[in-house]
Amino acid sequence: MPAALTEKEFSQHVNTKFQLINEDSKIELCLVEVKHYRPHEHEQPGMERFSAFFEGPGERFLPQQVYHLSHEQMGELDIFLVPVSGSQSGYRYEAVFNYFRGSDG
């Protein structure tokens, strides 16, 4: 069973590797940062809002779309990744999470 897609869960796995299965190849991404977003005054309470940033190789650019990732502890995940920066040395991707927490919070 895959892990919960929460800020707390991702934060436990910063600096670990995720395998991205894309067509017939595997690409290694490293989770490099988890960024919390403070709630706004006018926002409904109970929101989970954060971004997870991944770094990938420079020789392979990934366009924005949903990707299937695998992680040793978190299991299999489908995540929408958006490229946010890049160079020949590597690309940085962001996954934004914004949802209401369940009652178990």
Stockholm file with secondary structure:
# STOCKHOLM 1.0

chainA/1-105         MPAALTEKEFSQHVNTKFQLINEDSKIELCLVEVKHYRPHEHEQPGMERFSAFFEGPGERFLPQQVYHLSHEQMGELDIFLVPVSGSQSGYRYEAVFNYFRGSDG
#=GR chainA/1-105 SS CCCCCCHHHHHTTTTCEEEEEETTEEEEEEEEEEEECCCCTTSCSSEEEEEEEEEECTTCCCCSEEEEEEETTTEEEEEEEEEEEEETTEEEEEEEEEEECCTTC
#=GC SS_cons         CCCCCCHHHHHTTTTCEEEEEETTEEEEEEEEEEEECCCCTTSCSSEEEEEEEEEECTTCCCCSEEEEEEETTTEEEEEEEEEEEEETTEEEEEEEEEEECCTTC
//
